[in-house]
């Protein structure tokens, strides 16, 4: 609890009101008001110098303002060389990042529709004088995102239409296959029924045809032949194939 309390006190500590931080706040405030008046939604960062979010129509961009830094090369002091000598005894120079006193505003890239955007101020053109251009560039990024989403929606629609066409063609192909399979199967069943009838006739022409058990067996065998023979029903002409038949079909 003690650490959490310290964190909250630090988080909500008053902002240092130097000229630099005031400029940051004023610039971001002006941008927020301008974007809100144009229908955008603003979600400020947790602190005055953390990233804020601008959103519209479920598109999001992160905006961050900070002091620009530059990297400089300088000679190490004797004390630095001595303290680091164990790691790099021959290293004479070091690199440092120094604050420049200039503001830079950045929009973090969105991998789908926005490359990195950045506005740096110069001695002649402070950020306060670039606000209209910043608004136009960010609005352009959102428009690019809207068009990107439309393209993706159209591409997705075309993909689903192509997939639907492919599935329909595949189902039509399977229907043809099922009809041919049923036709061949019907022929095989008819031949089996004919073989059974020929078999009955052959037995009937022998002395076994006079056996007391023959008539009962003959009735049973003929009934089976009639049952498997497709020519005994008009169903043989039915070529309709339901979707369920197609879904359940497995290639032989």
trRosetta pair geometry for C-beta under 8 A, 3 or more apart (Angstrom, degrees):
i j d omega theta_ij theta_ji phi_ij phi_ji
1 4 5.6 -56 -147 39 33 112
1 5 6.2 36 154 -24 67 105
2 5 5.8 -55 -151 33 29 111
2 6 6.6 28 152 -17 63 105
3 6 5.7 -54 -150 36 34 111
3 7 6.3 36 152 -22 66 105
4 7 5.6 -53 -149 34 32 114
4 8 6.4 29 155 -17 66 105
5 8 5.9 -55 -148 37 31 108
5 9 6.3 32 153 -19 65 107
6 9 5.7 -55 -148 37 31 112
6 10 6.3 30 154 -18 65 107
7 10 5.8 -58 -150 38 30 109
7 11 6.2 32 153 -24 66 107
8 11 5.5 -49 -142 34 33 114
8 12 6.3 2 167 8 66 108
9 12 6.7 -72 -143 52 24 87
9 13 6.4 53 151 -64 61 90
10 13 5.5 -25 -150 -18 32 120
11 46 6.9 -55 -157 162 108 111
11 47 7.3 -122 -154 -74 67 99
14 17 7.9 -38 155 -31 106 95
15 21 5.8 -171 163 157 111 142
15 25 7.4 111 122 -61 162 136
15 48 5.4 44 -111 -8 144 145
16 21 5.7 121 82 7 78 157
17 21 6.7 -117 -123 77 25 118
17 22 6.1 51 -164 -63 68 105
18 21 5.4 85 54 16 77 98
18 22 6.9 -142 93 -7 36 94
19 22 5.7 -60 -146 38 29 114
19 23 6.4 33 156 -23 65 104
20 23 5.9 -55 -155 30 29 111
20 24 6.9 30 149 -19 62 103
20 67 6.9 5 -175 -81 130 121
20 101 7.5 -108 -101 -146 124 64
21 24 5.4 -48 -152 32 39 116
21 25 6.4 37 152 -17 67 104
21 48 6.6 65 -167 108 99 146
21 49 7.6 -76 -127 -55 89 112
22 25 5.8 -56 -150 38 33 110
22 26 6.2 30 155 -18 67 109
23 26 5.8 -56 -142 39 30 109
23 27 6.2 29 160 -19 65 108
23 103 6.6 -134 121 -49 123 143
23 127 7.8 112 163 52 109 117
23 128 7.7 -92 -156 -49 97 111
24 27 6.1 -60 -149 36 25 107
24 28 6.3 16 159 -10 63 111
24 48 6.2 100 111 149 122 106
24 49 6.3 -12 168 -91 157 85
24 65 5.4 163 -145 112 92 128
24 103 6.8 178 -87 -118 78 130
25 28 6.0 -61 -145 42 28 105
25 29 5.9 30 157 -22 65 111
25 48 5.6 -37 -83 -157 93 126
26 29 5.6 -54 -143 37 28 113
26 30 6.4 30 157 -20 63 105
26 128 7.7 -3 112 -96 114 111
27 30 5.9 -55 -151 34 29 110
27 31 6.5 26 153 -15 64 107
27 65 6.4 145 90 -124 127 164
27 103 7.2 140 2 154 166 163
27 105 7.4 -129 145 -76 137 129
27 127 5.4 14 -125 113 146 126
27 128 6.3 -113 -95 -81 96 70
27 131 7.4 -155 -149 -87 81 107
28 31 5.6 -55 -147 39 34 111
28 32 6.1 37 154 -23 67 105
28 44 7.6 89 156 -124 129 102
28 48 7.6 176 37 -167 152 75
28 52 6.9 122 -157 -2 122 150
28 63 7.9 149 -127 120 95 121
28 65 6.0 -132 -64 10 105 142
29 32 5.7 -51 -144 34 30 112
29 33 6.4 28 158 -17 63 106
30 33 6.0 -55 -148 37 29 109
30 34 6.3 27 155 -17 63 110
30 128 7.8 79 32 -130 163 76
30 131 6.0 -52 124 -128 128 148
31 34 5.8 -59 -147 39 30 110
31 35 6.2 24 159 -15 67 109
31 63 7.3 -152 132 157 150 159
31 131 6.7 -143 -78 -143 79 100
31 134 6.8 -59 -109 114 116 133
31 135 7.3 -167 -133 -77 78 86
32 35 6.1 -61 -146 40 27 105
32 36 6.1 25 158 -18 65 110
32 42 4.7 79 -143 -141 93 170
32 44 7.2 -11 -99 -75 143 98
32 52 7.6 -67 -84 154 107 159
33 36 5.9 -56 -142 38 27 109
33 37 6.3 28 158 -20 63 108
34 37 5.9 -57 -150 35 28 110
34 38 6.7 14 154 -9 61 111
34 131 7.2 149 -20 168 162 114
34 135 5.6 -79 137 -100 140 132
35 38 5.8 -68 -152 43 34 105
35 40 3.9 -52 168 58 96 134
35 42 6.0 113 87 -64 124 110
35 54 5.8 -80 -172 -135 159 121
35 135 7.4 -158 -71 -126 76 93
35 138 7.7 -45 -96 105 118 140
36 39 7.9 110 -173 -22 30 9
36 40 6.2 -88 -80 67 34 76
36 41 7.7 61 -108 -110 75 28
36 42 5.8 -62 -65 -5 98 118
38 135 7.9 133 -14 -166 155 114
38 139 7.3 -65 148 -98 158 120
39 56 6.5 76 117 -126 89 120
40 54 5.4 -3 172 -168 133 95
40 55 6.8 142 -169 68 81 37
40 56 4.9 -67 -114 -61 73 113
40 142 7.8 -115 -99 -81 116 163
41 54 7.4 145 76 -159 52 46
41 55 4.7 -27 64 66 102 92
41 56 6.7 160 13 -75 80 59
42 52 6.6 2 -170 166 88 122
42 53 7.4 148 -160 83 42 58
42 54 6.0 -14 -104 -104 67 68
43 52 6.3 173 88 -168 55 74
43 53 4.2 -1 56 56 107 103
43 54 8.0 -156 26 -67 72 28
43 55 7.2 28 -3 0 107 112
44 52 4.9 -36 -132 -117 40 116
45 48 7.5 142 73 -115 107 4
45 49 7.5 -76 83 83 146 22
45 50 3.2 -173 166 88 141 90
45 51 5.2 126 -87 67 124 33
45 52 4.8 -95 -28 -68 81 67
45 64 7.8 65 -53 -107 145 79
46 50 5.4 5 44 51 74 155
47 50 4.7 90 50 -8 82 109
49 65 6.9 -102 -137 82 66 75
49 66 6.1 85 -171 -99 105 77
50 64 7.3 -59 169 -122 30 98
51 62 4.6 11 176 -180 127 112
51 63 6.6 144 -160 69 72 36
51 64 4.3 -44 -98 -76 77 104
51 108 7.1 5 -136 -19 141 127
52 62 7.1 152 77 -156 34 62
52 63 5.1 -27 66 64 87 93
52 64 7.4 160 17 -79 66 52
53 60 5.8 -20 -166 -161 108 104
53 61 7.3 149 -154 78 59 40
53 62 5.7 -34 -97 -100 67 67
53 63 7.5 169 -91 17 17 81
54 60 7.3 146 79 -154 47 53
54 61 5.1 -17 62 64 96 91
54 62 7.8 174 19 -92 74 19
54 63 5.8 49 -13 -16 111 121
54 138 6.8 18 88 176 161 134
55 58 7.3 6 -176 -112 109 14
55 59 6.5 163 -152 80 65 48
55 60 4.7 -17 -99 -99 95 73
55 61 7.6 174 -79 22 50 62
56 59 5.7 -20 68 55 65 96
56 142 5.6 29 56 -154 126 140
57 142 8.0 113 40 -176 108 107
57 146 6.6 41 83 -98 149 100
59 110 7.9 25 -170 -147 88 173
59 113 7.4 -42 -145 54 123 146
59 142 5.8 136 99 -139 141 81
59 145 4.4 111 -143 130 145 146
59 146 6.9 -88 -32 -62 152 67
59 149 7.4 -116 -74 -34 113 136
60 110 7.4 146 82 -100 66 131
61 107 5.3 -8 174 -162 120 112
61 108 7.2 168 -169 55 68 73
61 110 6.2 -84 -99 -39 77 122
61 114 6.3 -5 -104 53 115 170
61 138 6.8 -170 85 -153 159 99
61 141 6.4 69 -81 114 152 136
61 142 7.3 -100 -14 -72 129 85
62 107 6.9 140 77 -157 51 58
62 108 4.3 4 66 27 108 119
63 105 7.1 -6 -170 -174 92 95
63 106 7.5 161 -153 86 48 47
63 107 5.6 -23 -98 -99 68 74
63 138 7.6 -2 -87 -112 122 141
64 105 7.4 164 86 -155 43 52
64 106 5.2 -17 63 63 91 93
64 107 8.0 158 20 -90 72 28
64 108 7.0 55 2 -38 114 96
65 103 6.2 -1 -173 -170 100 110
65 104 7.3 170 -149 85 57 42
65 105 4.9 -18 -100 -103 85 76
65 106 7.7 168 -84 20 37 68
65 127 7.8 84 -137 -163 121 170
66 103 7.4 155 86 -148 25 67
66 104 6.2 -23 67 60 71 85
66 106 7.7 -19 22 11 99 110
67 99 5.3 7 134 -146 134 101
67 100 6.9 177 168 47 89 72
67 101 7.0 -7 -155 -93 114 13
67 102 7.0 117 -158 69 68 40
67 103 6.4 -58 -102 -99 49 52
67 104 7.5 75 -179 16 13 85
68 99 7.9 113 82 -156 46 55
68 100 4.8 -27 88 39 91 128
68 102 4.7 -20 34 82 120 94
68 103 6.9 111 -15 175 91 6
68 104 4.3 92 -71 -23 98 119
68 120 6.3 51 -74 -133 149 105
69 97 4.6 26 165 177 132 103
69 98 6.4 154 -157 74 80 32
69 99 5.9 -49 -102 -94 77 42
69 100 6.5 -178 -111 -13 23 92
70 97 7.1 164 80 -150 25 62
70 98 5.9 -25 62 60 77 85
70 100 5.5 76 -8 -66 105 114
71 95 5.7 0 -173 -174 106 106
71 96 7.0 159 -151 82 59 36
71 97 5.4 -33 -93 -94 69 69
71 98 7.8 147 -103 14 20 75
72 95 7.4 156 78 -154 36 59
72 96 5.5 -23 61 64 84 88
72 97 7.9 147 15 -101 73 22
72 98 5.7 6 5 1 120 121
73 93 5.5 12 -177 178 99 126
73 94 7.5 165 -150 82 59 32
73 95 5.9 -32 -97 -99 67 67
73 96 8.0 158 -93 20 21 75
74 93 6.9 160 85 -152 26 79
74 94 6.4 -26 66 62 73 79
74 96 6.2 -9 18 10 114 121
75 92 6.1 -31 -140 155 84 87
75 93 5.8 -58 -101 -101 48 68
75 94 7.9 79 -170 19 12 78
76 80 4.1 -124 -172 90 102 126
76 81 5.0 125 112 -55 126 84
76 84 7.5 -85 -160 41 155 131
76 91 7.1 62 -5 119 145 85
76 92 6.3 -156 27 179 99 36
76 93 6.6 -172 -17 -117 86 15
76 94 5.0 83 -71 -13 96 113
77 80 4.6 98 53 5 77 101
77 81 7.1 -146 92 -3 41 85
78 81 5.9 -56 -148 38 31 108
78 82 6.2 31 153 -20 65 110
79 82 5.6 -57 -148 38 30 113
79 83 6.2 25 156 -17 66 107
80 83 5.9 -56 -142 38 30 105
80 84 6.0 0 165 6 66 114
80 94 7.0 -78 151 -20 147 148
81 84 6.3 -72 -138 54 25 92
81 85 5.9 56 156 -68 64 90
81 89 7.8 72 -179 -151 90 46
81 91 7.4 -171 -121 81 85 73
81 92 7.3 0 -96 -117 126 47
82 85 5.6 -20 -144 -20 27 121
84 87 5.4 -58 -175 45 77 105
84 88 5.8 -11 144 47 106 88
84 91 7.0 -55 117 64 125 123
85 88 7.4 -99 -132 72 25 44
85 89 4.6 46 -164 -105 77 76
86 89 7.5 61 -63 -61 11 89
88 91 3.6 19 139 -5 122 126
91 94 7.3 72 150 -70 114 77
102 120 6.7 41 142 -172 127 88
102 121 5.3 -160 -167 69 97 92
102 122 7.6 12 -137 -94 138 27
103 120 7.9 172 96 -146 51 50
103 121 5.3 43 58 9 81 126
103 126 7.6 55 38 -164 113 80
103 127 5.0 -58 87 -19 126 137
104 118 6.4 -4 -179 -169 105 98
104 119 7.0 166 -158 83 58 49
104 120 4.9 -15 -110 -102 92 75
104 121 7.4 -136 -79 8 51 76
105 118 7.1 158 84 -153 53 49
105 119 4.7 -4 57 55 101 100
105 127 6.0 113 -20 -136 119 132
105 134 6.5 2 96 -123 150 136
106 116 7.0 -23 -163 -170 99 94
106 117 6.9 149 -159 87 49 61
106 118 4.9 -6 -106 -104 79 82
106 119 7.9 -162 -72 24 42 63
107 114 6.8 -68 129 154 123 135
107 116 7.0 163 80 -159 70 47
107 117 3.9 19 40 53 113 108
107 118 7.5 -137 25 -63 67 48
107 138 6.4 162 -74 -105 150 95
107 141 6.8 -156 130 -9 161 175
108 116 7.1 -33 -149 -116 29 79
109 114 5.9 -169 -149 105 55 77
109 115 5.4 -25 -120 -160 111 31
109 116 4.5 -55 -54 -61 102 66
110 113 5.5 -9 94 50 120 71
110 114 4.1 57 34 41 98 100
110 141 7.9 121 22 173 119 115
110 145 7.0 13 84 -96 151 120
112 145 7.0 70 102 -129 103 87
112 148 6.0 137 149 140 91 148
113 141 7.1 121 124 -179 95 73
113 144 5.1 158 175 118 100 92
113 145 3.7 127 106 -97 159 68
113 148 4.1 -139 -98 9 112 157
113 149 7.7 -35 -64 -34 144 78
114 117 7.0 -48 176 -21 107 107
114 141 4.4 46 -115 -163 118 114
114 144 6.5 129 -81 81 72 127
114 145 6.4 -24 -40 -61 100 104
117 137 5.8 146 -151 144 137 125
117 138 7.0 174 98 -82 169 70
117 141 6.5 -85 -40 -61 142 143
119 127 6.5 106 120 -122 115 90
119 130 5.4 170 -177 130 135 148
119 133 7.3 142 -115 99 135 110
119 134 5.6 -63 -26 -90 162 101
119 137 7.7 162 -59 40 116 155
121 125 6.1 -148 -150 103 66 67
121 126 4.7 20 -154 -141 134 41
121 127 4.6 -79 -64 -40 120 73
121 130 7.1 -144 -94 0 80 132
122 125 4.9 41 46 43 94 83
122 126 7.9 -116 58 -66 43 37
125 129 5.3 -120 -156 79 68 127
125 130 6.2 74 163 -54 106 104
126 129 5.4 96 60 8 69 98
126 130 7.6 -143 105 -3 41 95
127 130 5.4 -68 -150 40 43 110
127 131 7.4 74 154 -60 69 74
127 134 7.8 36 -167 -45 86 143
128 131 6.5 -15 -164 -31 36 110
130 133 5.0 -57 -170 48 74 114
130 134 5.6 82 129 -31 87 100
131 134 5.4 -53 -144 36 33 114
131 135 6.3 36 156 -20 66 103
132 135 5.7 -51 -149 35 31 112
132 136 6.4 28 153 -17 64 107
133 136 5.6 -55 -147 38 33 111
133 137 6.2 32 155 -20 67 107
134 137 5.9 -55 -145 37 28 109
134 138 6.3 20 160 -12 65 109
135 138 6.2 -61 -145 41 26 104
135 139 6.1 25 157 -17 64 111
136 139 5.8 -56 -143 40 28 111
136 140 6.2 33 154 -23 63 107
137 140 5.6 -54 -151 34 29 115
137 141 6.6 33 150 -22 63 101
138 141 5.4 -47 -151 30 37 114
138 142 6.7 36 150 -16 65 100
139 142 5.7 -53 -152 36 35 110
139 143 6.4 37 149 -19 66 104
140 143 5.5 -52 -147 36 35 112
140 144 6.3 40 151 -21 65 102
141 144 5.5 -50 -150 34 33 115
141 145 6.5 36 148 -20 63 103
142 145 5.4 -50 -150 34 36 115
142 146 6.5 40 150 -22 66 99
143 146 5.5 -47 -148 32 36 113
143 147 6.5 32 153 -14 65 104
144 147 5.9 -56 -148 40 31 108
144 148 6.2 38 150 -25 65 106
145 148 5.4 -51 -145 34 32 116
145 149 6.4 32 156 -19 65 103
146 149 5.9 -55 -152 35 30 109
146 150 6.5 31 150 -19 64 104
147 150 5.5 -50 -148 35 36 113
147 151 6.4 38 152 -20 66 103
148 151 5.7 -55 -151 35 31 111
148 152 6.3 28 152 -17 65 106
149 152 5.6 -52 -145 39 34 111
149 153 6.2 38 153 -22 66 104
150 153 5.6 -52 -147 35 31 113
150 154 6.3 28 154 -16 65 106
151 154 5.7 -56 -147 39 31 108
151 155 6.1 31 153 -19 66 107
152 155 5.5 -52 -142 39 32 112
152 156 6.1 34 155 -21 65 105
153 156 5.7 -53 -146 37 28 111
153 157 6.3 32 151 -21 63 105
154 157 5.5 -50 -146 35 33 114
154 158 6.3 31 154 -17 65 105
155 158 5.7 -54 -147 39 31 110
155 159 6.2 35 151 -23 64 106
156 159 5.5 -52 -146 35 32 114
156 160 6.4 29 155 -16 65 104
157 160 5.9 -56 -149 38 29 106
157 161 6.3 29 152 -18 64 107
158 161 5.5 -53 -145 38 32 113
158 162 6.2 33 154 -19 65 105
159 162 5.8 -54 -149 37 30 110
159 163 6.3 28 152 -17 64 107
160 163 5.5 -53 -143 39 34 111
160 164 6.1 38 153 -23 66 104
161 164 5.6 -50 -144 35 31 112
161 165 6.4 32 154 -19 63 104
162 165 5.7 -52 -148 36 31 112
162 166 6.3 33 152 -20 64 106
163 166 5.5 -52 -146 37 33 113
163 167 6.3 32 154 -18 66 105
164 167 5.8 -54 -146 38 30 109
164 168 6.2 31 154 -20 64 106
165 168 5.7 -55 -146 37 30 111
165 169 6.3 29 155 -17 64 107
166 169 5.8 -57 -148 38 29 110
166 170 6.2 30 153 -20 64 107
167 170 5.5 -54 -146 37 32 113
167 171 6.3 32 154 -19 66 104
168 171 5.7 -53 -147 36 31 110
168 172 6.4 33 152 -19 64 104
169 172 5.6 -51 -147 35 33 112
169 173 6.4 36 152 -21 64 103
170 173 5.6 -51 -149 34 33 114
170 174 6.5 32 152 -17 64 104
171 174 5.6 -52 -147 37 34 111
171 175 6.4 41 151 -25 64 101
171 243 7.3 -16 -154 -125 137 77
171 246 5.0 41 -148 179 89 155
172 175 5.5 -49 -150 30 33 115
172 176 6.8 35 152 -18 63 100
173 176 5.9 -53 -156 33 34 111
173 177 6.5 32 148 -18 65 107
174 177 5.3 -54 -147 38 37 114
174 178 6.1 39 153 -22 69 103
174 241 8.0 -169 113 146 82 150
174 246 4.9 107 100 -144 132 92
174 249 5.4 147 -176 72 122 152
175 178 5.7 -51 -144 35 30 110
175 179 6.4 32 155 -20 63 104
175 241 4.4 174 -135 61 90 147
175 246 6.2 -35 -66 -89 78 115
176 179 5.9 -54 -149 35 30 111
176 180 6.5 25 155 -14 64 107
177 180 5.9 -58 -150 40 30 108
177 181 6.1 32 152 -21 65 109
177 249 7.4 121 89 170 115 146
177 251 7.5 -36 160 -114 156 80
178 181 5.5 -54 -146 37 31 114
178 182 6.3 32 155 -19 66 104
178 241 5.2 111 82 -120 139 140
178 245 6.2 98 -161 146 164 116
178 246 7.1 -109 -24 -92 146 64
178 249 5.7 -92 -78 -107 115 142
179 182 5.8 -55 -148 36 30 109
179 183 6.4 32 152 -21 64 105
179 239 5.4 28 -125 -153 122 92
179 241 6.6 -97 -56 -46 87 126
180 183 5.5 -51 -147 34 33 114
180 184 6.3 30 156 -15 66 104
181 184 6.0 -55 -147 39 30 107
181 185 6.1 29 154 -18 64 110
181 252 7.0 151 -119 -18 129 130
182 185 5.6 -55 -142 41 31 112
182 186 6.1 37 155 -25 65 104
183 186 5.7 -51 -149 31 28 112
183 187 6.7 28 152 -17 61 103
184 187 5.7 -54 -154 34 34 112
184 188 6.5 33 150 -18 66 105
185 188 5.6 -54 -149 37 34 112
185 189 6.3 33 153 -18 67 105
186 189 5.8 -55 -147 38 31 110
186 190 6.3 34 153 -21 65 105
186 230 4.2 -55 -147 33 98 160
186 236 5.9 115 -152 -133 148 97
187 190 5.6 -52 -147 35 31 112
187 191 6.4 31 154 -18 64 104
188 191 5.8 -53 -150 36 32 110
188 192 6.5 33 151 -19 64 105
189 192 5.6 -52 -148 36 34 113
189 193 6.4 36 152 -20 66 103
189 228 4.9 -139 -168 161 104 91
189 229 6.5 177 136 -105 93 32
189 230 5.7 85 84 -18 128 98
190 193 5.6 -53 -149 36 33 111
190 194 6.4 33 152 -18 65 105
190 229 5.6 74 -114 -143 60 77
190 230 6.1 -69 -60 36 93 87
190 231 5.8 65 -113 -17 117 109
191 194 5.6 -52 -147 37 34 112
191 195 6.3 38 152 -22 65 104
192 195 5.5 -51 -148 34 32 114
192 196 6.5 36 151 -21 64 101
192 225 7.9 -160 119 -126 72 74
192 228 6.1 -48 90 120 118 139
193 196 5.7 -51 -152 32 33 112
193 197 6.6 30 151 -16 65 104
193 225 4.2 113 -152 -167 79 80
193 226 7.3 109 -148 -66 126 23
193 228 5.4 -172 -70 84 101 92
193 229 3.5 56 -91 -75 175 100
194 197 5.7 -54 -148 38 35 109
194 198 6.2 35 153 -18 67 105
194 225 7.9 130 -45 -159 21 119
194 229 7.9 106 -40 -108 65 118
195 198 5.6 -53 -144 38 31 111
195 199 6.2 36 153 -23 64 106
196 199 5.5 -54 -149 35 30 115
196 200 6.5 34 151 -21 64 102
196 221 5.8 -168 177 173 109 96
196 222 7.7 164 130 -96 113 38
196 224 6.6 -129 -165 92 162 101
196 225 4.1 -159 84 -85 133 112
197 200 5.6 -48 -149 33 34 113
197 201 6.4 34 152 -18 65 104
197 222 7.1 65 -101 -113 81 78
197 225 5.5 120 -51 -168 85 165
198 201 5.7 -53 -147 38 33 111
198 202 6.2 36 153 -23 65 105
199 202 5.7 -52 -147 33 30 113
199 203 6.6 27 155 -15 63 104
199 221 7.5 -113 89 177 109 142
200 203 6.0 -59 -153 37 30 107
200 204 6.2 32 151 -23 66 109
200 218 5.6 103 -153 -134 117 85
200 221 5.4 166 -81 105 116 136
200 222 6.4 40 -82 -65 170 85
200 225 7.8 -89 -15 -23 133 148
201 204 5.5 -54 -145 35 32 115
201 205 6.6 31 156 -21 64 105
202 205 6.0 -59 -155 32 30 109
202 206 7.2 23 150 -17 61 107
203 206 5.8 -63 -158 33 39 110
203 208 5.3 -62 -173 86 88 123
203 209 6.1 142 132 -69 66 82
203 214 7.0 -175 135 -138 115 112
203 218 8.0 -158 84 -87 123 96
204 209 4.0 84 -153 -110 43 129
204 214 7.3 128 -100 175 68 134
204 218 7.1 62 -75 -104 108 134
205 209 6.5 93 -7 -27 14 144
206 209 5.9 133 62 -12 54 93
207 210 5.8 -49 -171 27 57 110
207 211 7.7 77 135 -40 68 88
208 211 5.2 -23 -165 -7 56 122
208 214 6.1 139 147 -87 74 123
209 214 5.5 136 -143 -172 35 166
210 214 7.2 81 47 8 11 146
211 214 4.5 113 66 -30 86 101
212 215 7.7 -52 -178 19 38 99
213 216 6.0 -64 -165 44 53 109
213 217 5.8 47 145 -20 82 113
214 217 5.7 -66 -147 43 31 108
214 218 5.8 35 157 -27 70 109
215 218 5.6 -50 -142 33 29 115
215 219 6.6 31 157 -20 62 102
216 219 6.0 -53 -153 32 30 110
216 220 6.7 28 151 -15 62 106
217 220 5.7 -57 -153 38 34 112
217 221 6.1 30 154 -18 69 110
218 221 5.8 -57 -143 40 29 108
218 222 6.1 26 160 -16 66 108
219 222 6.1 -55 -142 39 26 107
219 223 6.3 30 156 -22 61 109
220 223 5.8 -59 -152 34 27 113
220 224 6.6 26 153 -18 63 106
221 224 5.7 -54 -152 35 32 111
221 225 6.5 33 150 -19 65 104
222 225 5.5 -52 -147 36 36 113
222 226 6.2 36 154 -18 67 104
223 226 5.8 -53 -147 37 30 110
223 227 6.3 34 152 -25 63 107
224 227 5.5 -53 -147 32 32 114
224 228 6.6 12 162 -4 66 107
225 228 6.5 -67 -146 44 27 95
225 229 5.9 28 158 -30 66 116
226 229 5.8 -57 -136 31 28 113
226 232 5.6 79 -165 -71 77 166
229 232 5.1 81 93 -13 99 108
230 233 6.5 -76 -166 45 53 93
230 235 7.1 -103 -159 82 90 94
230 236 4.6 116 151 -88 105 108
231 236 6.3 14 -96 -42 42 161
233 236 6.3 133 83 -19 71 86
234 237 5.7 -37 -180 23 70 111
234 238 7.6 85 129 -33 71 93
235 238 5.1 -38 -160 9 56 122
241 245 4.9 -119 -169 80 78 139
241 246 6.2 87 145 -53 112 91
242 245 4.7 108 57 0 74 99
242 246 7.3 -138 101 -2 45 84
243 246 5.5 -55 -152 37 39 112
243 247 6.1 38 152 -20 72 104
244 247 5.7 -50 -141 37 33 110
244 248 6.1 18 162 -7 65 113
245 248 6.2 -68 -145 47 24 101
245 249 6.3 43 152 -49 62 101
246 249 5.6 -41 -151 4 31 120
